[in-house]
């Protein structure tokens, strides 16, 4: 089964590369377009896709996490290269936990601990988004929330943390498993 999947993926990859080579040789305008639009950050995104492909070929869904990180950083670099906004790195780094979340969700969808990975991945994406909004607002990258943006974001984050605490604590109480937050001392 694994050998068939490997052969299928390798065959498709070779066909795509061969087709790309034929098109770029026969239609020079395509090669000119690629030269203009495929700047160095695109190669970083391609490296992320290559890592994902290696994970799929070897049957290791967990490779989706580093693949998402590398491709996501490539996306940040592509944005910065196109807009010359390299100062945005002061808040863009907060997207990296979100990339881990995307990779975790992909790993779950590819068959590795599906339910747990979907939940953890979604949590990481929410945390990353909140951090991004807070840092971007503080450091001048976002002004859509106005003067009260940071306060509103902190209140929403607090509500999220409270809801998560109550839903985790309420659903596992009395079942003999850990109740409340992880690492909580149960001897009280």
Order of alpha helices (4+ residues) and beta strands (2+ residues): alpha-alpha-alpha-alpha-alpha-alpha-alpha-alpha
